[in-house]
Amino acid sequence: MSNYRIILFAFFATLLFSCKEEVEKQEEIPSESFRNEVAATEVKVAKAENKSFDYLINATGKLEASAQVKALIEQPGYLIELPIREGQSVTKGQVIAKLDPTEAEIRLEKARIALRNAQAAYQNDKLGFQKDFESGDAERIAYLEEQLKAQNGVFLAEIELKEAQLNLERCQVKAPISGKIADLKFKEGSLISSNAELCEILSTNSLVLKVKVLESDIAMISLNQTAEIYPISNTGTALEGRVTGINPKVDENGLVQVAIRLISSQNLLPGMNARAIIRAPQSNSLVVPKDAVVYRSGRAVVFTIENNESKWNYVEVGKDNGQEIEILDGITSGSTVITTNNLQLAHQAPVQIVSE
């Protein structure tokens, strides 16, 4: 029994010694060898460089006609002609409606008769001052003419005649501007009151997009600055625009209204929604592709390459334009930055640069 215990003890001692020796061998393996066994991550790279790039300011708004005027019927009466329809193009001064002119014509004739009567009375009274008119005293003659005309109602009759002529002219409603008819409110035969709104005329050949921009971005916007307009009805086509107005007031939401005139309307209509991209050039900024920036624990990180290994760099980012991003601090110009396979990349991981 004792011999059995001795043999068993010798067996366990030998086993323990061999395990210890194996552990020591494993501990002697250098950590560098493990790194060599990990396959290098294939990455694409770019250079961080100082250059100019366009910061893009995005905003949305509604298209408006550059001119939008209400056509008013100033003279009351029956609408006897309405040769227009909604959507029709008209030119400035074109007759777009006619009222029954009968009453206005009668008033005009009465005004003409009243003026003739007043002039006749003036000429009759003038005969009583024949010597004064023949004296040649210009100042005296001018005084007498004014007094006699006033006494006989000539001045008032002249004004009433002009008023009657104006009322007759107002029986024809003319387009105040060139454009398209919108919101037509009456039909032929309607009885119209004074100063009723007939329709609106929109100058659709020239449209303006009004957008709201953050007050922090307004310093980068100036008059005549270029912009790209993307109508919601056709988001794939960019139309050219230019900034024509900047409201000098910030609203309660910290926004500033900017007006952008479209160079070409291309079948667009007032009221349509559109998106604007205003280009604000930035000069001499350190720039990397946007794909080079990843976020770890809420902080921006850019991986660079040194000795075929990735290097983790915390960076401070500035503006971006959707393709490139400005780096304010963290890396230097000329650094080789990793732009692909960097979402799960670790510090000092082996990498291999691949071409496009």
C-alpha positions in Angstrom: 0.0 0.0 0.0 2.8 2.4 0.8 4.5 1.6 -2.5 1.3 2.5 -4.3 1.2 5.9 -2.6 4.9 6.6 -3.5 4.2 5.8 -7.2 1.1 8.0 -7.2 2.9 10.9 -5.6 5.7 10.6 -8.1 3.2 10.6 -11.0 1.5 13.8 -9.7 4.9 15.5 -9.1 5.9 14.7 -12.7 2.6 16.1 -14.1 2.9 19.3 -12.0 6.4 19.9 -13.1 5.5 19.4 -16.8 2.5 21.8 -16.6 4.7 24.5 -14.9 7.3 24.1 -17.6 4.6 24.5 -20.3 3.3 27.7 -18.7 6.8 29.1 -18.5 7.3 28.4 -22.2 4.1 30.2 -23.0 5.1 33.2 -20.9 8.3 33.4 -22.8 6.4 34.0 -26.1 6.8 37.7 -27.0 3.6 39.8 -27.4 4.9 41.0 -30.7 4.3 37.5 -32.2 0.6 37.8 -31.4 0.4 41.0 -33.3 2.1 39.4 -36.3 -0.5 36.7 -36.3 -3.4 39.2 -36.6 -4.3 39.9 -40.2 -3.7 43.5 -41.2 -6.9 45.5 -41.8 -7.1 46.7 -45.4 -7.8 50.5 -45.5 -8.0 53.3 -47.9 -6.3 56.6 -47.0 -6.2 60.3 -47.9 -4.0 63.3 -46.9 -5.0 66.0 -44.4 -4.3 69.2 -46.3 -4.8 72.9 -45.9 -7.1 74.3 -48.6 -10.2 76.2 -49.4 -13.5 74.3 -49.2 -17.2 75.3 -49.4 -19.2 75.2 -46.2 -22.8 74.3 -47.2 -25.7 76.1 -45.4 -28.9 74.1 -45.8 -32.3 75.6 -45.4 -35.9 75.0 -46.6 -38.7 77.4 -47.5 -41.5 78.2 -49.9 -41.3 79.8 -53.4 -42.9 83.2 -53.8 -43.5 85.3 -56.8 -41.1 88.2 -57.0 -44.2 90.4 -57.6 -47.7 89.6 -56.3 -50.4 92.2 -56.8 -54.1 92.2 -56.2 -56.2 93.5 -59.1 -59.0 95.7 -57.6 -62.3 96.8 -59.2 -62.5 100.4 -58.0 -65.8 101.3 -59.6 -69.1 99.6 -58.5 -71.3 98.0 -61.2 -72.2 94.9 -63.2 -69.4 92.8 -64.6 -70.2 92.4 -68.3 -67.0 91.0 -69.6 -64.4 88.8 -68.0 -61.9 87.6 -70.7 -59.5 85.8 -68.4 -59.1 82.5 -66.5 -57.0 81.3 -63.7 -53.5 80.4 -64.8 -53.7 82.7 -67.9 -50.7 84.9 -68.6 -51.4 88.7 -69.0 -49.3 91.7 -69.7 -49.2 95.0 -67.8 -52.0 97.3 -68.9 -54.1 94.5 -70.5 -57.9 94.8 -70.0 -58.9 91.9 -67.8 -62.5 92.9 -66.9 -65.2 95.3 -68.0 -68.1 96.8 -66.0 -71.3 98.2 -67.5 -70.3 101.8 -68.4 -73.8 103.2 -68.9 -74.0 105.0 -65.6 -70.5 106.3 -65.8 -71.1 107.6 -69.4 -74.2 109.5 -68.2 -72.2 111.1 -65.3 -69.5 112.1 -67.8 -72.0 113.8 -70.1 -73.5 115.7 -67.1 -70.0 116.8 -66.1 -69.3 118.1 -69.6 -72.6 120.1 -69.7 -71.9 121.5 -66.3 -68.5 122.7 -67.4 -70.0 124.3 -70.6 -72.6 126.1 -68.5 -69.9 127.4 -66.0 -67.7 128.6 -68.9 -70.7 130.4 -70.5 -71.5 132.2 -67.2 -67.8 133.2 -66.9 -67.7 134.7 -70.4 -70.9 136.6 -69.7 -69.6 138.1 -66.5 -66.3 138.9 -68.2 -68.1 141.4 -70.4 -68.8 143.6 -67.4 -65.0 144.0 -66.9 -64.1 144.7 -70.5 -62.2 147.9 -69.7 -60.1 146.1 -67.1 -59.2 143.3 -69.6 -58.3 145.9 -72.3 -56.1 147.9 -69.9 -53.1 145.5 -70.5 -52.4 145.2 -66.8 -51.4 141.4 -66.7 -51.5 141.1 -63.0 -55.0 142.7 -62.9 -56.3 140.6 -65.7 -55.1 137.3 -64.1 -56.7 138.3 -60.8 -60.1 139.0 -62.5 -60.0 135.8 -64.5 -59.4 133.7 -61.4 -62.2 135.5 -59.4 -64.8 135.2 -62.2 -64.1 131.5 -62.9 -64.3 130.8 -59.2 -67.6 132.6 -58.9 -69.1 130.8 -61.8 -68.0 127.4 -60.8 -65.6 126.8 -63.7 -62.8 125.3 -61.5 -65.2 122.9 -59.7 -66.8 121.9 -63.0 -63.3 121.1 -64.4 -62.6 118.8 -61.5 -65.9 117.1 -61.7 -65.3 116.4 -65.4 -61.9 114.8 -64.6 -63.6 112.7 -61.9 -66.3 111.5 -64.3 -63.7 110.6 -66.9 -61.7 108.6 -64.3 -64.9 106.7 -63.2 -65.5 105.8 -66.9 -61.9 104.6 -67.3 -62.4 102.5 -64.1 -65.1 100.5 -65.8 -62.2 98.8 -67.5 -59.9 96.8 -65.1 -56.4 96.6 -66.3 -53.6 94.3 -65.2 -51.2 96.2 -62.9 -48.3 94.0 -63.7 -47.4 91.2 -66.1 -47.9 87.7 -64.8 -50.4 84.9 -64.3 -54.0 85.1 -63.0 -54.6 83.5 -59.6 -57.6 83.3 -57.2 -60.2 84.7 -59.7 -63.2 85.6 -57.5 -66.1 86.7 -59.8 -68.0 85.6 -62.9 -69.6 87.6 -65.7 -72.9 89.2 -64.6 -71.8 89.6 -60.9 -72.7 92.9 -59.2 -69.5 94.3 -57.9 -69.0 96.7 -55.0 -66.4 99.4 -54.9 -62.7 98.3 -54.3 -63.6 94.6 -54.6 -60.7 92.2 -55.3 -61.0 90.6 -58.7 -57.9 88.4 -58.6 -54.2 88.2 -57.9 -51.5 88.5 -60.5 -48.3 86.6 -59.9 -45.1 87.3 -61.7 -44.1 83.7 -62.1 -41.3 84.4 -64.5 -39.2 85.5 -61.5 -39.5 83.5 -58.3 -37.9 84.0 -54.9 -37.3 81.4 -52.2 -37.4 82.7 -48.7 -35.6 80.5 -46.1 -34.7 80.7 -42.5 -31.0 80.4 -41.6 -29.4 80.0 -38.1 -28.0 83.3 -36.7 -24.7 81.5 -36.2 -24.4 81.1 -40.0 -25.6 84.5 -41.2 -22.2 86.0 -41.0 -21.1 83.7 -43.8 -23.9 84.9 -46.1 -23.7 88.0 -48.3 -25.7 89.6 -51.1 -25.2 88.0 -54.6 -23.9 84.8 -53.0 -24.6 81.7 -55.1 -27.0 79.0 -54.0 -28.4 75.8 -55.3 -32.2 75.3 -55.2 -33.8 71.8 -55.1 -37.6 71.9 -55.6 -39.4 69.2 -53.7 -41.1 68.3 -56.9 -37.8 67.6 -58.6 -35.0 67.0 -56.0 -32.6 65.6 -58.6 -32.3 68.9 -60.5 -30.4 71.9 -59.0 -31.4 75.4 -60.1 -29.1 78.3 -59.7 -30.0 81.1 -57.4 -28.5 84.2 -55.8 -29.0 85.8 -52.4 -30.9 89.1 -53.0 -32.0 90.0 -49.4 -31.1 89.4 -45.8 -33.6 90.4 -43.1 -31.6 92.4 -40.5 -33.8 91.0 -37.7 -33.4 87.7 -35.8 -36.7 86.0 -34.8 -37.6 84.4 -31.5 -36.2 81.1 -32.7 -32.7 82.5 -33.5 -33.4 82.4 -37.2 -32.8 85.0 -40.0 -34.8 85.2 -43.2 -32.8 85.1 -46.4 -34.3 85.7 -49.9 -32.9 83.9 -52.9 -33.9 84.8 -56.4 -34.0 81.9 -58.9 -32.2 82.5 -62.2 -34.8 80.3 -64.0 -38.2 79.2 -62.7 -38.6 76.1 -65.0 -42.4 75.4 -64.5 -42.3 76.1 -60.8 -45.2 77.8 -59.1 -45.4 80.1 -56.0 -46.1 78.1 -52.8 -44.0 75.1 -53.8 -41.5 73.9 -51.2 -37.8 73.9 -52.0 -34.5 73.3 -50.3 -31.6 75.7 -50.7 -27.9 75.1 -50.3 -25.9 78.3 -49.9 -22.2 77.9 -50.5 -20.0 79.8 -48.1 -16.3 79.4 -49.2 -13.8 78.8 -46.3 -10.1 79.6 -47.0 -7.0 77.9 -45.7 -8.6 75.3 -43.5 -7.2 71.9 -42.5 -9.5 69.5 -44.2 -10.0 65.7 -44.3 -12.6 63.5 -46.0 -15.7 63.2 -43.8 -15.3 59.4 -43.8 -12.0 59.8 -41.9 -13.9 61.0 -38.8 -15.5 58.5 -36.4 -16.9 59.0 -33.0 -16.0 57.0 -29.9 -17.8 57.8 -26.6 -19.1 61.0 -28.1 -15.7 62.3 -29.2 -14.4 62.7 -32.7 -11.4 60.5 -33.7 -9.2 60.3 -36.8 -6.9 57.4 -37.4 -3.6 58.1 -39.0 -0.9 55.6 -40.1 2.6 55.3 -38.6 4.8 52.3 -39.3 2.0 50.4 -40.9 -0.1 50.7 -37.7 -3.2 52.8 -36.9 -2.8 55.7 -34.5 -5.8 56.9 -32.5 -6.1 60.8 -32.6 -8.7 62.8 -30.8 -9.6 65.8 -32.9 -11.7 68.9 -32.7 -13.9 69.3 -35.8 -15.3 72.4 -37.4 -17.6 72.9 -40.4 -18.4 70.2 -42.9 -20.0 70.2 -46.4 -21.1 66.6 -46.6 -17.9 65.4 -48.3 -15.1 67.1 -46.3 -14.8 68.2 -42.7 -12.7 70.9 -41.1 -10.1 69.8 -38.4 -9.4 72.5 -35.9 -7.0 70.5 -33.7 -5.6 67.0 -33.2 -3.6 66.3 -36.4 -1.3 68.1 -38.7 -1.3 69.0 -42.4 0.1 66.2 -44.5 -0.9 63.4 -42.1 -2.1 60.2 -43.8 -5.6 59.5 -42.5 -7.6 56.3 -42.8 -11.0 56.7 -44.5 -12.3 53.1 -44.6 -12.7 50.2 -42.1 -12.1 52.6 -39.3 -15.4 52.2 -37.4 -14.0 49.3 -35.2 -10.3 49.9 -35.7 -8.1 49.9 -32.6 -5.0 51.8 -31.7 -1.8 50.3 -33.0 -3.6 47.8 -35.1 -1.7 46.5 -38.2 -3.1 48.0 -41.4 -2.5 47.6 -45.1 -3.1 50.4 -47.6 -5.1 49.4 -50.6 -5.7 51.4 -53.8 -9.0 52.5 -55.1 
